């Protein structure tokens, strides 16, 4: 049944104005604006490719109108897509199964963005809820409290950037992994191999082989090799590994601080000054 599709299918995607049409999985996919229609071969009666216009006629019970038309300047692409549609019509005729078209409408982008934001706040990371509280309560407090409102707004704007840059510094310098290794890490014997497959600028130098406490064999990348043939991994996420070194981590920590940490501290300075001014008000 799939021979005719393989002989004629070229993966043509026809785009004309707000309309896009292509064949995939034995069905015609037809997008126009925010509306998407998937019509199986059994829902198509015939197709006409005439010049720069392609018209698809649907069977009477397929709905969504009896015909769909798209125009394109390339007649070869019109003919190729028409051949692909003919192929799925022939295959559907041999199968004898009837499937109704599926219609989907995408919401306008403001509603779509607000819906995704609502889902992330309600069901996503707790940082989304913290960011919402910071946005809703932080600005009124910065303006209404008896401190310079301009200074308060500047501190409110720069504090998230400063904390984000400091978090980036912690991640770049591997301090988060050292903290994880000290708090809940599990240390096991490991076998290191030098990684020759990754680019030199990726930061990955070794591949480590180890076995977790539940018997799983793990292969994870690491940027350094430990002083012993050991590795410390996070039992909550075994992909997070830490190779214990002596002082080799200080170099990346200093470089990362110069790149991100300094700017993070500078962005946090207005918030610190604003808090000092607020606390000193009773005195």
KETI-273804 format. One record per residue (C-alpha): x, y, z; residue in one letter. Coordinates in steps of 0.25 Angstrom, whole numbers, padded with zeros to 4 digits, always signed. Layout:
BEGIN
XYZa
...
***
This chain:
BEGIN
+0000+0000+0000x
+0012+0009+0003x
+0019+0007-0011x
+0012+0019-0018x
+0015+0028-0007x
+0030+0025-0007x
+0030+0026-0022x
+0024+0040-0023x
+0026+0046-0010x
+0037+0057-0010x
+0033+0065+0003x
+0028+0077-0004x
+0023+0088+0005x
+0014+0098-0003x
+0013+0112+0003x
+0004+0122-0003x
+0000+0135+0005x
-0005+0130+0019x
-0007+0116+0013x
+0002+0104+0015x
+0000+0090+0010x
+0008+0077+0010x
+0006+0062+0011x
+0010+0054+0023x
+0006+0041+0029x
-0004+0038+0018x
-0012+0051+0020x
-0012+0065+0015x
-0008+0076+0024x
-0014+0089+0021x
-0011+0101+0029x
-0018+0115+0027x
-0015+0125+0037x
-0018+0120+0051x
-0027+0108+0045x
-0020+0095+0043x
-0028+0083+0036x
-0023+0069+0034x
-0030+0062+0023x
-0027+0047+0021x
-0027+0041+0007x
-0041+0035+0009x
-0047+0050+0011x
-0041+0054-0002x
-0049+0052-0015x
-0039+0058-0025x
-0028+0068-0027x
-0026+0077-0039x
-0013+0084-0042x
-0015+0094-0053x
-0004+0104-0055x
+0000+0112-0043x
-0013+0107-0035x
-0015+0094-0027x
-0030+0091-0023x
-0033+0079-0014x
-0048+0074-0015x
-0053+0067-0002x
-0064+0057-0001x
-0077+0062+0003x
-0077+0057+0017x
-0063+0062+0020x
-0067+0076+0024x
-0059+0088+0025x
-0064+0093+0011x
-0064+0084-0002x
-0051+0090-0008x
-0038+0096-0003x
-0029+0104-0013x
-0015+0109-0012x
-0007+0117-0022x
+0009+0116-0024x
+0018+0123-0034x
+0025+0109-0036x
+0017+0100-0045x
+0027+0088-0043x
+0024+0089-0028x
+0009+0089-0031x
+0010+0077-0039x
+0019+0070-0029x
+0009+0072-0018x
-0003+0068-0026x
+0004+0055-0029x
+0006+0053-0014x
-0008+0055-0012x
-0012+0046-0023x
-0003+0035-0016x
-0010+0036-0003x
-0024+0036-0010x
-0020+0023-0017x
-0015+0017-0004x
-0027+0021+0004x
-0036+0014-0007x
-0029+0001-0006x
-0030+0001+0009x
-0045+0004+0010x
-0044+0011+0023x
-0051+0024+0025x
-0046+0035+0034x
-0052+0048+0037x
-0043+0061+0036x
-0037+0067+0048x
-0038+0082+0050x
-0030+0090+0060x
-0030+0105+0063x
-0019+0112+0070x
-0022+0123+0079x
-0017+0137+0076x
-0003+0140+0082x
-0007+0149+0094x
-0017+0138+0099x
-0007+0127+0096x
+0005+0134+0103x
-0004+0137+0115x
-0009+0123+0116x
+0005+0117+0116x
+0009+0127+0126x
-0003+0123+0135x
+0001+0109+0133x
+0016+0111+0137x
+0012+0119+0149x
+0002+0109+0154x
+0009+0096+0150x
+0023+0100+0147x
+0036+0103+0155x
+0033+0110+0168x
+0042+0121+0163x
+0031+0126+0154x
+0022+0128+0166x
+0033+0135+0173x
+0035+0144+0161x
+0020+0147+0160x
+0020+0151+0175x
+0033+0160+0173x
+0026+0167+0161x
+0013+0169+0168x
+0018+0173+0182x
+0032+0178+0179x
+0029+0190+0170x
+0018+0196+0180x
+0027+0194+0192x
+0039+0201+0184x
+0030+0213+0181x
+0021+0215+0193x
+0031+0212+0204x
+0037+0225+0210x
+0050+0224+0202x
+0055+0231+0189x
+0045+0224+0179x
+0054+0226+0168x
+0065+0218+0175x
+0055+0208+0179x
+0050+0206+0165x
+0065+0204+0160x
+0068+0194+0171x
+0055+0187+0167x
+0059+0186+0153x
+0074+0182+0155x
+0072+0172+0166x
+0067+0160+0158x
+0078+0163+0148x
+0088+0163+0159x
+0083+0150+0165x
+0083+0143+0152x
+0097+0147+0148x
+0101+0142+0162x
+0094+0129+0160x
+0101+0128+0146x
+0114+0130+0153x
+0111+0119+0163x
+0108+0110+0151x
+0120+0113+0143x
+0129+0111+0154x
+0123+0098+0158x
+0120+0102+0172x
+0106+0097+0171x
+0112+0083+0168x
+0122+0084+0180x
+0110+0088+0189x
+0102+0076+0184x
+0114+0067+0186x
+0115+0072+0201x
+0100+0071+0204x
+0095+0059+0198x
+0105+0053+0188x
+0108+0039+0187x
+0123+0035+0184x
+0126+0023+0176x
+0138+0017+0168x
+0138+0021+0154x
+0146+0019+0141x
+0150+0032+0133x
+0153+0033+0118x
+0158+0045+0111x
+0147+0050+0102x
+0152+0052+0087x
+0138+0054+0081x
+0133+0067+0087x
+0139+0081+0082x
+0150+0087+0090x
+0141+0099+0094x
+0130+0091+0099x
+0136+0090+0113x
+0135+0075+0113x
+0149+0067+0115x
+0145+0054+0120x
+0135+0043+0120x
+0133+0036+0133x
+0127+0022+0135x
+0121+0018+0148x
+0110+0010+0155x
+0099+0016+0164x
+0094+0009+0177x
+0082+0003+0170x
+0091-0004+0160x
+0090+0006+0148x
+0102+0007+0138x
+0104+0022+0135x
+0113+0029+0125x
+0113+0044+0128x
+0122+0055+0123x
+0131+0064+0132x
+0140+0075+0130x
+0151+0070+0140x
+0157+0058+0145x
+0157+0055+0160x
+0169+0053+0169x
+0165+0038+0171x
+0157+0029+0162x
+0144+0033+0168x
+0132+0041+0165x
+0121+0048+0173x
+0107+0048+0167x
+0094+0053+0171x
+0084+0042+0175x
+0073+0051+0171x
+0079+0053+0157x
+0090+0043+0154x
+0094+0052+0141x
+0099+0062+0151x
+0113+0057+0154x
+0125+0064+0162x
+0139+0060+0161x
+0147+0063+0174x
+0159+0072+0171x
+0168+0079+0180x
+0169+0094+0176x
+0167+0093+0161x
+0153+0098+0162x
+0159+0112+0167x
+0163+0116+0153x
+0149+0114+0146x
+0143+0120+0159x
+0151+0133+0157x
+0149+0134+0142x
+0134+0132+0144x
+0134+0143+0155x
+0141+0153+0146x
+0131+0150+0134x
+0118+0149+0142x
+0120+0150+0157x
+0125+0165+0157x
+0113+0169+0149x
+0104+0162+0158x
+0110+0169+0170x
+0109+0182+0163x
+0094+0180+0160x
+0091+0176+0174x
+0098+0189+0180x
+0085+0198+0178x
+0076+0188+0185x
+0086+0187+0197x
+0087+0202+0198x
+0072+0203+0197x
+0070+0193+0208x
+0081+0200+0217x
+0073+0214+0215x
+0060+0207+0219x
+0065+0200+0231x
+0072+0213+0236x
+0059+0221+0235x
+0055+0219+0250x
+0069+0224+0254x
***
